[in-house]
Amino acid sequence: MLETLKFHRLRRIVSAAALLFIGQVQAVELDRIIAVVDEDVVMQSELDEQAERVRDALRQQHTEMPPTTVLERQVLERLVLEKIQAQVAAQAGIKVTDKELTRAVTDIAKRNKLELPQFEKIIESEGITFARFREQIGQQILIAKLRHEEVENRIKVSDQEIENFLRNQASGSESELEYRLSHILITIPSGASEAELKAARDKADDALRRIDAGEDFGDIALRVSDGQQALEKGDLGWRKGAEIPSLFADAVSTMKIGENSGIITSPSGYHIVKLVDKRSGEKIMVEQHKVRHILIKPNALVTNQQARDRLLQLKMRIEGGADFAQLARTNSDDRGSALKGGELGWVSKGQMVPEFEEVMKQSPIGVVSEPFRSEFGLHILQVTDVREYDGTEEVKRASARRAIREQKMQERQQTWLRSLRDEAYVEYRNK
């Protein structure tokens, strides 16, 4: 009997140990590698976290949830691309400083009208540690820096391109139209075989057949598109006619609302575009300030406080009747404007750094501002006039430059991302 009791007790101990071991194995299995991306990996926990965020966004939009396998495929591919870009950025020596990261997080909190401690509590109440949140923001900044270097910085727009663009642009109200577009992309791998080309074309044909049969374009984009906006159901947002990628421009110009383009072939793959809506653009009048300033740059011999005190003295002299222009000529460290008595001429929104623009907009005409700091040093300024300006030609040229640049950036970014993806070693680990 005693031996029997000992046996049962031993069996319970063994069983408990086995359960403990199984529990440990299960705990380990909760997080595992699901993809190897060059020298990095994508963990199951990362996929789960990102997929849940997408689900939350779709719920808020009251959008029908795609099958789990479809959603996770889209999210996983986005994570893979992010891992590739982060590694390329690291290899290029691109870094995100702690100061940059803190500033970015603080700006996010401010945009949500929250103090940083409040923002941190809200983030952690959603099941994400603040350290993890900072890490994710840091990676976004890193990738943005990389894209700036590899894509944006390499885009050049010549005056001749602007002239050609304006010459070819449709005249009248048609040029002011804006379009709401949705997009599906089925990519073709670099150096694709005949079988791969056929598979991609069959996939595009099937998507188009389902759209023509009445299925929702956005739902199909969410399920099959390889485009960057797939998780947004292919929505490209509102774009002026001049801002539509040249690949789609001809098709879109002849489409009616609700129609699709059919299959458009490009080196990157097969595209289908839908015209969701169309509207007339609004004429924009530009508010301009005529402004002049005096700049003092702190240096090894002039401290920040000394620069501020000097500007305060100049402000008092101007308010006492001294000539602003003469004081600017003899005191301002901005030699370009100093020769003109500090005059910067008529200034439109976006021409000046944010700190300067903010003070300029808040300054009554004729009043000399308090000293303020920008990245160039310390300033005082005076607004001498304000006007609503019909800058038609300037606005047209600026719009043309942006449109050409946007087209080039989209085309270059798509090619660049495709190249990164093709050159990377990616191994998916099956469940």
MOBEL-V733704 format. One record per residue. N is the residue number from 0. RES is the residue in three letters. PHI is phi in degrees with one decimal (NA if undefined). PSI is psi in whole degrees, 0 to 359 (999 if undefined). Layout:
n: {N;N}
res: {RES;RES}
phi: {PHI;PHI}
psi: {PSI;PSI}
//
This chain:
n: {0;1;2;3;4;5;6;7;8;9;10;11;12;13;14;15;16;17;18;19;20;21;22;23;24;25;26;27;28;29;30;31;32;33;34;35;36;37;38;39;40;41;42;43;44;45;46;47;48;49;50;51;52;53;54;55;56;57;58;59;60;61;62;63;64;65;66;67;68;69;70;71;72;73;74;75;76;77;78;79;80;81;82;83;84;85;86;87;88;89;90;91;92;93;94;95;96;97;98;99;100;101;102;103;104;105;106;107;108;109;110;111;112;113;114;115;116;117;118;119;120;121;122;123;124;125;126;127;128;129;130;131;132;133;134;135;136;137;138;139;140;141;142;143;144;145;146;147;148;149;150;151;152;153;154;155;156;157;158;159;160;161;162;163;164;165;166;167;168;169;170;171;172;173;174;175;176;177;178;179;180;181;182;183;184;185;186;187;188;189;190;191;192;193;194;195;196;197;198;199;200;201;202;203;204;205;206;207;208;209;210;211;212;213;214;215;216;217;218;219;220;221;222;223;224;225;226;227;228;229;230;231;232;233;234;235;236;237;238;239;240;241;242;243;244;245;246;247;248;249;250;251;252;253;254;255;256;257;258;259;260;261;262;263;264;265;266;267;268;269;270;271;272;273;274;275;276;277;278;279;280;281;282;283;284;285;286;287;288;289;290;291;292;293;294;295;296;297;298;299;300;301;302;303;304;305;306;307;308;309;310;311;312;313;314;315;316;317;318;319;320;321;322;323;324;325;326;327;328;329;330;331;332;333;334;335;336;337;338;339;340;341;342;343;344;345;346;347;348;349;350;351;352;353;354;355;356;357;358;359;360;361;362;363;364;365;366;367;368;369;370;371;372;373;374;375;376;377;378;379;380;381;382;383;384;385;386;387;388;389;390;391;392;393;394;395;396;397;398;399;400;401;402;403;404;405;406;407;408;409;410;411;412;413;414;415;416;417;418;419;420;421;422;423;424;425;426;427;428;429;430}
res: {MET;LEU;GLU;THR;LEU;LYS;PHE;HIS;ARG;LEU;ARG;ARG;ILE;VAL;SER;ALA;ALA;ALA;LEU;LEU;PHE;ILE;GLY;GLN;VAL;GLN;ALA;VAL;GLU;LEU;ASP;ARG;ILE;ILE;ALA;VAL;VAL;ASP;GLU;ASP;VAL;VAL;MET;GLN;SER;GLU;LEU;ASP;GLU;GLN;ALA;GLU;ARG;VAL;ARG;ASP;ALA;LEU;ARG;GLN;GLN;HIS;THR;GLU;MET;PRO;PRO;THR;THR;VAL;LEU;GLU;ARG;GLN;VAL;LEU;GLU;ARG;LEU;VAL;LEU;GLU;LYS;ILE;GLN;ALA;GLN;VAL;ALA;ALA;GLN;ALA;GLY;ILE;LYS;VAL;THR;ASP;LYS;GLU;LEU;THR;ARG;ALA;VAL;THR;ASP;ILE;ALA;LYS;ARG;ASN;LYS;LEU;GLU;LEU;PRO;GLN;PHE;GLU;LYS;ILE;ILE;GLU;SER;GLU;GLY;ILE;THR;PHE;ALA;ARG;PHE;ARG;GLU;GLN;ILE;GLY;GLN;GLN;ILE;LEU;ILE;ALA;LYS;LEU;ARG;HIS;GLU;GLU;VAL;GLU;ASN;ARG;ILE;LYS;VAL;SER;ASP;GLN;GLU;ILE;GLU;ASN;PHE;LEU;ARG;ASN;GLN;ALA;SER;GLY;SER;GLU;SER;GLU;LEU;GLU;TYR;ARG;LEU;SER;HIS;ILE;LEU;ILE;THR;ILE;PRO;SER;GLY;ALA;SER;GLU;ALA;GLU;LEU;LYS;ALA;ALA;ARG;ASP;LYS;ALA;ASP;ASP;ALA;LEU;ARG;ARG;ILE;ASP;ALA;GLY;GLU;ASP;PHE;GLY;ASP;ILE;ALA;LEU;ARG;VAL;SER;ASP;GLY;GLN;GLN;ALA;LEU;GLU;LYS;GLY;ASP;LEU;GLY;TRP;ARG;LYS;GLY;ALA;GLU;ILE;PRO;SER;LEU;PHE;ALA;ASP;ALA;VAL;SER;THR;MET;LYS;ILE;GLY;GLU;ASN;SER;GLY;ILE;ILE;THR;SER;PRO;SER;GLY;TYR;HIS;ILE;VAL;LYS;LEU;VAL;ASP;LYS;ARG;SER;GLY;GLU;LYS;ILE;MET;VAL;GLU;GLN;HIS;LYS;VAL;ARG;HIS;ILE;LEU;ILE;LYS;PRO;ASN;ALA;LEU;VAL;THR;ASN;GLN;GLN;ALA;ARG;ASP;ARG;LEU;LEU;GLN;LEU;LYS;MET;ARG;ILE;GLU;GLY;GLY;ALA;ASP;PHE;ALA;GLN;LEU;ALA;ARG;THR;ASN;SER;ASP;ASP;ARG;GLY;SER;ALA;LEU;LYS;GLY;GLY;GLU;LEU;GLY;TRP;VAL;SER;LYS;GLY;GLN;MET;VAL;PRO;GLU;PHE;GLU;GLU;VAL;MET;LYS;GLN;SER;PRO;ILE;GLY;VAL;VAL;SER;GLU;PRO;PHE;ARG;SER;GLU;PHE;GLY;LEU;HIS;ILE;LEU;GLN;VAL;THR;ASP;VAL;ARG;GLU;TYR;ASP;GLY;THR;GLU;GLU;VAL;LYS;ARG;ALA;SER;ALA;ARG;ARG;ALA;ILE;ARG;GLU;GLN;LYS;MET;GLN;GLU;ARG;GLN;GLN;THR;TRP;LEU;ARG;SER;LEU;ARG;ASP;GLU;ALA;TYR;VAL;GLU;TYR;ARG;ASN;LYS}
phi: {NA;-61.9;-63.8;-63.6;-62.6;-62.2;-63.4;-64.2;-65.0;-62.7;-64.1;-64.8;-64.6;-62.4;-63.1;-62.6;-64.5;-64.0;-63.7;-61.6;-63.2;-62.5;-60.9;-65.4;-61.3;-64.3;-62.6;-64.9;-69.9;-62.0;-130.1;-153.3;-76.3;-113.3;-157.5;-101.1;-123.3;52.7;-98.2;-123.5;-138.3;-107.3;-93.7;-56.7;-62.8;-65.5;-61.8;-60.1;-63.6;-68.8;-63.8;-67.0;-63.2;-64.4;-59.5;-59.3;-63.5;-66.8;-62.7;-64.8;-87.0;55.3;-96.3;-60.9;-74.2;-72.0;-55.8;-55.1;-62.9;-68.5;-61.2;-67.6;-64.6;-64.2;-65.7;-63.1;-64.2;-65.3;-64.0;-60.6;-61.9;-65.2;-63.0;-61.1;-64.5;-62.5;-68.5;-62.7;-63.0;-63.3;-64.6;-84.6;79.4;-79.7;-133.7;-116.5;-76.8;-61.9;-64.9;-62.8;-65.7;-62.2;-63.2;-64.6;-64.9;-62.4;-63.8;-62.9;-61.6;-63.6;-63.6;-94.1;57.4;-131.3;-76.6;-57.0;-60.8;-64.9;-61.4;-61.4;-63.9;-64.6;-58.9;-71.9;-68.8;-92.1;87.5;-117.7;-67.7;-64.5;-62.3;-65.8;-62.0;-60.8;-61.9;-66.9;-64.4;-59.7;-67.5;-62.7;-65.4;-59.6;-66.0;-62.6;-64.0;-62.1;-63.7;-61.3;-70.7;-87.1;-118.7;-61.8;-66.4;-96.9;-90.7;-120.1;-121.8;-87.8;-61.2;-66.5;-63.0;-64.8;-60.4;-63.1;-62.1;-65.7;-68.1;-89.0;-68.4;-61.6;-92.6;74.6;-66.5;-60.0;-72.1;-94.0;-69.1;-120.3;-124.6;-103.3;-119.9;-122.1;-143.2;-123.4;-126.1;-110.9;-76.6;-113.5;-62.5;-61.7;63.5;-61.9;-78.0;-59.0;-64.9;-68.6;-62.2;-65.9;-63.0;-66.0;-66.2;-61.4;-65.6;-65.9;-60.8;-65.3;-62.0;-65.2;-60.6;-67.9;-64.6;-64.5;-82.0;110.7;-70.4;-67.3;-58.6;-62.4;-64.5;-69.4;-58.5;-61.1;-87.3;-121.2;-70.6;-100.2;-72.3;-66.2;-100.3;-57.9;-72.5;-99.4;63.1;78.9;-68.8;-94.9;76.7;-80.6;-139.6;-68.9;-54.3;-71.1;-96.4;-75.6;-50.6;-57.3;-59.8;-102.5;-55.5;-62.2;-65.7;-64.0;-63.2;-106.0;-85.9;-94.6;-57.1;95.4;-82.7;-117.3;-82.5;74.4;-87.9;-110.6;-98.8;-140.7;-59.2;-84.4;152.7;-108.5;-116.5;-132.5;-119.9;-117.8;-86.8;-79.4;-161.8;-147.7;-150.4;-83.0;-74.7;-99.1;-73.3;-110.7;-90.6;-99.6;-82.3;-124.6;-115.4;-90.1;-140.3;-134.6;-150.2;-126.3;-115.0;-120.0;-98.8;-61.5;-152.0;-62.2;-101.7;-122.7;-77.6;-57.2;-66.7;-64.4;-63.7;-63.8;-62.0;-64.4;-66.9;-63.5;-64.4;-64.0;-60.1;-63.4;-66.4;-64.5;-65.3;-86.9;115.7;-67.6;-81.1;-56.2;-60.7;-66.6;-65.8;-66.0;-61.6;-96.1;-125.0;-74.4;-85.5;-89.5;-64.8;-61.9;-84.7;-58.3;-63.6;-103.4;74.4;85.7;-68.7;-109.1;76.7;-81.1;-116.0;-99.3;-58.3;91.3;-80.3;-108.1;-64.4;-54.4;-62.9;-66.2;-62.8;-62.7;-66.4;-58.1;-68.6;-91.0;-86.6;-65.1;-60.1;87.9;-91.4;-82.5;-72.2;-69.4;-58.5;-143.6;-105.8;-134.1;-66.5;-91.8;143.4;-109.3;-128.8;-124.5;-137.5;-140.4;-86.7;-102.5;-168.1;-136.9;-148.6;-94.9;-118.6;-86.9;-88.9;-53.6;-66.4;-63.1;-64.9;-61.5;-66.9;-64.7;-65.9;-63.8;-60.1;-63.3;-63.7;-62.9;-62.8;-64.1;-60.5;-63.4;-64.6;-63.0;-65.8;-67.7;-64.1;-62.6;-64.7;-64.3;-63.5;-63.2;-64.2;-59.3;-66.0;-68.4;-83.9;-81.0;-91.1;-127.4;-123.8;-88.4;-97.2;-67.3;-69.6}
psi: {315;318;323;316;319;321;313;321;317;319;322;321;315;317;318;318;320;317;320;316;316;318;320;318;317;322;319;321;344;331;128;166;128;348;137;126;96;246;11;176;158;126;155;321;324;315;314;315;313;321;322;324;317;318;316;317;318;322;317;330;0;40;139;132;129;165;147;318;322;312;316;328;316;315;319;318;323;319;319;314;321;319;317;312;321;320;319;320;317;318;330;359;15;133;160;118;159;325;317;317;315;319;318;315;318;320;321;317;316;320;334;10;46;147;156;315;322;316;318;318;319;316;313;334;342;9;14;127;148;327;319;321;314;321;317;319;320;320;322;319;318;313;321;320;318;313;325;316;315;337;294;315;341;2;122;138;119;160;326;322;321;316;315;320;312;325;323;349;141;145;166;203;335;325;345;359;147;147;139;118;151;154;139;133;129;110;154;123;151;137;33;143;170;321;319;321;317;319;318;318;319;321;318;317;319;318;316;320;318;323;313;336;356;358;153;128;315;320;321;320;317;326;325;342;143;6;162;338;19;317;348;21;29;6;120;357;187;135;141;157;323;343;358;133;137;332;326;346;311;317;315;323;337;359;149;159;131;345;159;164;350;192;126;127;136;170;334;343;203;131;147;128;139;134;106;320;167;143;163;135;158;145;133;122;139;124;128;146;132;121;150;158;166;129;132;124;117;146;196;334;342;113;168;317;320;321;317;314;320;318;324;321;317;320;315;321;319;315;337;0;357;155;120;313;318;318;325;319;323;349;335;138;356;88;331;313;335;320;339;20;26;0;132;356;201;125;129;166;134;353;332;163;153;320;318;314;321;314;318;315;332;352;125;154;132;348;132;129;163;156;140;160;144;184;345;343;209;141;159;150;163;124;124;346;159;142;157;120;130;85;56;307;317;317;319;315;318;320;319;316;315;317;314;316;318;317;313;320;317;315;317;318;319;315;318;313;320;319;316;316;319;326;344;151;117;124;120;133;116;149;999}
//
